[in-house]
Structures are given as structure tokens and as C-alpha cells.
């Protein structure tokens, strides 16, 4: 499975932003819609769906969201990478 990259944005008066949780939920809905449209099995889409569900249910998601929002408040760009390593979901924040 290719990693899932989420890039949250800080909301301003002019530009609405989205937190990591909102982006993950949006991507989860996209995966679900794609899975419902598919007539056969799509293993990669199923893995994406599972990774997003795992992330949203994990206690780490709250910590990562808070961490990302702190970086965004400091004016930094943040991205969260969700991927599988040895069959387990992993999460990695990158700050630029």
C-alpha cells in the first residue's frame, strides 16, 4: 500500500483549514465510496480503509493532531504519513 499523506491547514478568516482528524475522516469516506463502487476486490483500497480506521481509533491520533496544530500555529507546514510496517499501522509527522 502506498502511504497516505494528510496535510492539515490552519484556518484563517480567508482560508478554511482542516485538522488531521477531519482530513482522515474525509479520506476514509472517499475510500468507503470507492469500495462500494468497486465490483471486485481492491486490496489496496481495503488496506487504506483499515489504516485510516486504525488511525482514527488510536489514542495517538489525538496526540498527533495536537502536535500538528501546535506546528501550524507556529506557521510551519505539517504533513502526516500513515503507512503499514510489518503489518502494523504507523504514523509519522513531517514538519517543514
C-alpha positions in Angstrom: 0.0 0.0 0.0 1.2 3.5 -0.8 1.4 5.8 2.2 -1.5 8.1 3.0 -0.3 11.7 3.2 -2.5 14.2 5.0 -1.6 17.9 5.0 -3.6 19.8 7.6 -4.1 23.6 7.3 -4.6 26.3 9.9 -7.9 28.2 9.5 -7.8 31.9 8.9 -10.6 34.4 8.1 -10.0 33.9 4.4 -8.9 30.3 4.1 -10.7 27.4 5.9 -8.3 24.8 7.1 -8.8 21.2 8.2 -7.2 19.3 11.0 -5.7 15.8 10.7 -8.8 14.2 12.1 -11.1 15.9 9.5 -8.7 15.0 6.7 -8.5 11.4 7.8 -12.4 11.2 8.0 -12.7 12.7 4.6 -10.2 10.2 3.1 -12.0 7.4 5.0 -15.3 8.5 3.3 -13.6 8.6 -0.1 -12.2 5.0 0.5 -15.6 3.8 1.5 -17.3 5.3 -1.5 -14.6 3.8 -3.8 -15.0 0.3 -2.2 -18.8 0.5 -2.6 -18.4 1.3 -6.3 -16.0 -1.5 -7.0 -17.4 -4.7 -8.3 -14.4 -6.8 -7.4 -11.9 -6.7 -4.5 -9.5 -3.8 -4.3 -6.9 -4.9 -1.7 -5.0 -1.6 -1.7 -8.2 0.4 -1.1 -9.2 -2.1 1.7 -5.8 -1.5 3.3 -6.1 2.3 3.1 -9.5 2.0 4.7 -8.1 -0.2 7.5 -5.2 2.1 8.1 -7.5 5.2 8.4 -9.9 3.4 10.8 -6.9 2.3 12.9 -5.6 5.9 13.0 -8.9 7.4 13.9 -9.4 4.9 16.7 -5.9 5.1 18.1 -5.0 7.3 21.1 -2.1 8.5 19.1 -4.4 10.4 16.7 -5.3 12.9 19.4 -1.6 13.5 20.3 -0.6 13.8 16.6 -3.5 16.2 16.0 -2.4 18.4 18.9 1.2 18.3 17.8 0.3 19.2 14.3 -1.9 22.1 15.4 1.0 23.5 17.5 3.3 23.5 14.5 0.6 25.1 12.3 0.1 27.8 14.9 3.8 28.5 14.6 3.4 29.0 10.9 5.0 25.7 9.8 3.8 23.2 7.2 2.9 19.8 8.5 2.1 16.5 6.9 1.1 13.2 8.4 2.1 9.9 6.8 0.1 6.8 7.5 1.6 3.5 6.4 1.9 -0.1 7.3 5.2 -1.6 8.6 5.4 -5.3 9.3 1.6 -5.5 9.2 1.1 -2.7 11.8 -0.1 0.8 11.0 2.5 3.5 11.7 2.2 7.3 11.8 4.9 9.9 11.1 4.7 13.7 11.2 6.9 15.8 9.0 7.4 19.5 9.7 8.9 22.0 7.2 
